[in-house]
Amino acid sequence: MNNDCTVTLGPHAGIEYHGGHMENGFRVTLADTGLDSMTGKRIKLVRPYVEGQTFMATYGDGVSDVDLTALLAFLGSTASSRR
């Protein structure tokens, strides 16, 4: 979100950053889920890439001021009460 980059695929794969990069440690996975896949199928197809990690999804055009830390705590507490 803060700078441009060039992604090279194939045997000489790599990412070249243009300018400063403030998001140290961020990982981005691009997954081809097919042109006709609906949202649920897309999420299911990327599951192997996020297995064992906290994962949240929203629509790309969603705008909100939700406190994600509080939401995660709430979801964790409701999951515990269902066990």
Biotite code that builds the C-alpha atoms (Angstrom):
import biotite.structure as struc

atoms = struc.array([
    struc.Atom([0.000, 0.000, 0.000], chain_id="A", res_id=1, res_name="MET", atom_name="CA", element="C"),
    struc.Atom([2.946, 2.331, 0.457], chain_id="A", res_id=2, res_name="ASN", atom_name="CA", element="C"),
    struc.Atom([5.167, 1.656, -2.528], chain_id="A", res_id=3, res_name="ASN", atom_name="CA", element="C"),
    struc.Atom([5.385, 0.015, -5.929], chain_id="A", res_id=4, res_name="ASP", atom_name="CA", element="C"),
    struc.Atom([6.863, -3.399, -6.561], chain_id="A", res_id=5, res_name="CYS", atom_name="CA", element="C"),
    struc.Atom([7.652, -5.739, -9.443], chain_id="A", res_id=6, res_name="THR", atom_name="CA", element="C"),
    struc.Atom([6.911, -9.475, -9.092], chain_id="A", res_id=7, res_name="VAL", atom_name="CA", element="C"),
    struc.Atom([8.885, -11.912, -11.250], chain_id="A", res_id=8, res_name="THR", atom_name="CA", element="C"),
    struc.Atom([7.539, -15.453, -11.622], chain_id="A", res_id=9, res_name="LEU", atom_name="CA", element="C"),
    struc.Atom([9.318, -18.551, -12.899], chain_id="A", res_id=10, res_name="GLY", atom_name="CA", element="C"),
    struc.Atom([12.782, -19.970, -12.283], chain_id="A", res_id=11, res_name="PRO", atom_name="CA", element="C"),
    struc.Atom([14.246, -16.546, -11.356], chain_id="A", res_id=12, res_name="HIS", atom_name="CA", element="C"),
    struc.Atom([11.358, -15.555, -9.077], chain_id="A", res_id=13, res_name="ALA", atom_name="CA", element="C"),
    struc.Atom([11.579, -12.558, -6.842], chain_id="A", res_id=14, res_name="GLY", atom_name="CA", element="C"),
    struc.Atom([10.093, -9.243, -5.770], chain_id="A", res_id=15, res_name="ILE", atom_name="CA", element="C"),
    struc.Atom([11.760, -5.914, -6.382], chain_id="A", res_id=16, res_name="GLU", atom_name="CA", element="C"),
    struc.Atom([10.554, -3.013, -4.210], chain_id="A", res_id=17, res_name="TYR", atom_name="CA", element="C"),
    struc.Atom([10.644, 0.516, -5.581], chain_id="A", res_id=18, res_name="HIS", atom_name="CA", element="C"),
    struc.Atom([11.101, 3.063, -2.805], chain_id="A", res_id=19, res_name="GLY", atom_name="CA", element="C"),
    struc.Atom([10.836, 2.673, 0.971], chain_id="A", res_id=20, res_name="GLY", atom_name="CA", element="C"),
    struc.Atom([9.024, -0.311, 2.408], chain_id="A", res_id=21, res_name="HIS", atom_name="CA", element="C"),
    struc.Atom([7.398, 0.098, 5.827], chain_id="A", res_id=22, res_name="MET", atom_name="CA", element="C"),
    struc.Atom([5.558, -3.260, 6.040], chain_id="A", res_id=23, res_name="GLU", atom_name="CA", element="C"),
    struc.Atom([8.506, -5.399, 7.121], chain_id="A", res_id=24, res_name="ASN", atom_name="CA", element="C"),
    struc.Atom([7.471, -8.991, 7.705], chain_id="A", res_id=25, res_name="GLY", atom_name="CA", element="C"),
    struc.Atom([4.242, -8.854, 5.659], chain_id="A", res_id=26, res_name="PHE", atom_name="CA", element="C"),
    struc.Atom([3.543, -11.881, 3.459], chain_id="A", res_id=27, res_name="ARG", atom_name="CA", element="C"),
    struc.Atom([1.208, -11.725, 0.488], chain_id="A", res_id=28, res_name="VAL", atom_name="CA", element="C"),
    struc.Atom([-0.040, -14.851, -1.273], chain_id="A", res_id=29, res_name="THR", atom_name="CA", element="C"),
    struc.Atom([-1.755, -14.539, -4.637], chain_id="A", res_id=30, res_name="LEU", atom_name="CA", element="C"),
    struc.Atom([-3.925, -17.568, -5.400], chain_id="A", res_id=31, res_name="ALA", atom_name="CA", element="C"),
    struc.Atom([-5.614, -18.363, -8.706], chain_id="A", res_id=32, res_name="ASP", atom_name="CA", element="C"),
    struc.Atom([-9.076, -19.538, -7.638], chain_id="A", res_id=33, res_name="THR", atom_name="CA", element="C"),
    struc.Atom([-10.656, -19.399, -11.094], chain_id="A", res_id=34, res_name="GLY", atom_name="CA", element="C"),
    struc.Atom([-12.712, -16.781, -12.883], chain_id="A", res_id=35, res_name="LEU", atom_name="CA", element="C"),
    struc.Atom([-16.120, -18.184, -11.914], chain_id="A", res_id=36, res_name="ASP", atom_name="CA", element="C"),
    struc.Atom([-15.489, -18.989, -8.229], chain_id="A", res_id=37, res_name="SER", atom_name="CA", element="C"),
    struc.Atom([-17.805, -17.424, -5.686], chain_id="A", res_id=38, res_name="MET", atom_name="CA", element="C"),
    struc.Atom([-16.518, -15.993, -2.380], chain_id="A", res_id=39, res_name="THR", atom_name="CA", element="C"),
    struc.Atom([-16.969, -19.171, -0.319], chain_id="A", res_id=40, res_name="GLY", atom_name="CA", element="C"),
    struc.Atom([-15.077, -21.310, -2.819], chain_id="A", res_id=41, res_name="LYS", atom_name="CA", element="C"),
    struc.Atom([-12.249, -18.764, -2.999], chain_id="A", res_id=42, res_name="ARG", atom_name="CA", element="C"),
    struc.Atom([-11.871, -18.822, 0.787], chain_id="A", res_id=43, res_name="ILE", atom_name="CA", element="C"),
    struc.Atom([-11.918, -22.639, 0.818], chain_id="A", res_id=44, res_name="LYS", atom_name="CA", element="C"),
    struc.Atom([-9.252, -22.815, -1.908], chain_id="A", res_id=45, res_name="LEU", atom_name="CA", element="C"),
    struc.Atom([-6.820, -20.570, 0.005], chain_id="A", res_id=46, res_name="VAL", atom_name="CA", element="C"),
    struc.Atom([-7.258, -22.498, 3.266], chain_id="A", res_id=47, res_name="ARG", atom_name="CA", element="C"),
    struc.Atom([-3.937, -24.391, 2.874], chain_id="A", res_id=48, res_name="PRO", atom_name="CA", element="C"),
    struc.Atom([-2.108, -21.037, 2.875], chain_id="A", res_id=49, res_name="TYR", atom_name="CA", element="C"),
    struc.Atom([-3.609, -19.804, 6.167], chain_id="A", res_id=50, res_name="VAL", atom_name="CA", element="C"),
    struc.Atom([-3.997, -23.097, 8.086], chain_id="A", res_id=51, res_name="GLU", atom_name="CA", element="C"),
    struc.Atom([-3.157, -22.637, 11.753], chain_id="A", res_id=52, res_name="GLY", atom_name="CA", element="C"),
    struc.Atom([-3.253, -18.827, 11.547], chain_id="A", res_id=53, res_name="GLN", atom_name="CA", element="C"),
    struc.Atom([-5.905, -16.301, 12.502], chain_id="A", res_id=54, res_name="THR", atom_name="CA", element="C"),
    struc.Atom([-7.851, -15.472, 9.349], chain_id="A", res_id=55, res_name="PHE", atom_name="CA", element="C"),
    struc.Atom([-10.553, -12.876, 8.724], chain_id="A", res_id=56, res_name="MET", atom_name="CA", element="C"),
    struc.Atom([-12.209, -11.990, 5.428], chain_id="A", res_id=57, res_name="ALA", atom_name="CA", element="C"),
    struc.Atom([-14.299, -9.083, 4.240], chain_id="A", res_id=58, res_name="THR", atom_name="CA", element="C"),
    struc.Atom([-15.387, -7.763, 0.897], chain_id="A", res_id=59, res_name="TYR", atom_name="CA", element="C"),
    struc.Atom([-12.777, -5.550, -0.800], chain_id="A", res_id=60, res_name="GLY", atom_name="CA", element="C"),
    struc.Atom([-15.074, -2.545, -0.829], chain_id="A", res_id=61, res_name="ASP", atom_name="CA", element="C"),
    struc.Atom([-16.098, -2.823, 2.832], chain_id="A", res_id=62, res_name="GLY", atom_name="CA", element="C"),
    struc.Atom([-15.399, 0.293, 4.924], chain_id="A", res_id=63, res_name="VAL", atom_name="CA", element="C"),
    struc.Atom([-15.743, 0.148, 8.692], chain_id="A", res_id=64, res_name="SER", atom_name="CA", element="C"),
    struc.Atom([-14.316, 1.286, 12.005], chain_id="A", res_id=65, res_name="ASP", atom_name="CA", element="C"),
    struc.Atom([-14.585, -2.121, 13.685], chain_id="A", res_id=66, res_name="VAL", atom_name="CA", element="C"),
    struc.Atom([-12.161, -2.734, 16.561], chain_id="A", res_id=67, res_name="ASP", atom_name="CA", element="C"),
    struc.Atom([-10.570, -5.930, 15.199], chain_id="A", res_id=68, res_name="LEU", atom_name="CA", element="C"),
    struc.Atom([-8.907, -6.774, 18.517], chain_id="A", res_id=69, res_name="THR", atom_name="CA", element="C"),
    struc.Atom([-12.272, -6.634, 20.323], chain_id="A", res_id=70, res_name="ALA", atom_name="CA", element="C"),
    struc.Atom([-13.963, -8.594, 17.518], chain_id="A", res_id=71, res_name="LEU", atom_name="CA", element="C"),
    struc.Atom([-11.339, -11.340, 17.688], chain_id="A", res_id=72, res_name="LEU", atom_name="CA", element="C"),
    struc.Atom([-11.703, -11.537, 21.488], chain_id="A", res_id=73, res_name="ALA", atom_name="CA", element="C"),
    struc.Atom([-15.498, -11.754, 21.134], chain_id="A", res_id=74, res_name="PHE", atom_name="CA", element="C"),
    struc.Atom([-15.294, -14.480, 18.487], chain_id="A", res_id=75, res_name="LEU", atom_name="CA", element="C"),
    struc.Atom([-12.832, -16.420, 20.628], chain_id="A", res_id=76, res_name="GLY", atom_name="CA", element="C"),
    struc.Atom([-15.151, -16.244, 23.625], chain_id="A", res_id=77, res_name="SER", atom_name="CA", element="C"),
    struc.Atom([-18.204, -17.359, 21.638], chain_id="A", res_id=78, res_name="THR", atom_name="CA", element="C"),
    struc.Atom([-16.236, -20.239, 20.110], chain_id="A", res_id=79, res_name="ALA", atom_name="CA", element="C"),
    struc.Atom([-15.181, -21.371, 23.594], chain_id="A", res_id=80, res_name="SER", atom_name="CA", element="C"),
    struc.Atom([-18.778, -21.303, 24.845], chain_id="A", res_id=81, res_name="SER", atom_name="CA", element="C"),
    struc.Atom([-19.916, -23.582, 21.974], chain_id="A", res_id=82, res_name="ARG", atom_name="CA", element="C"),
    struc.Atom([-17.445, -26.361, 22.838], chain_id="A", res_id=83, res_name="ARG", atom_name="CA", element="C"),
])
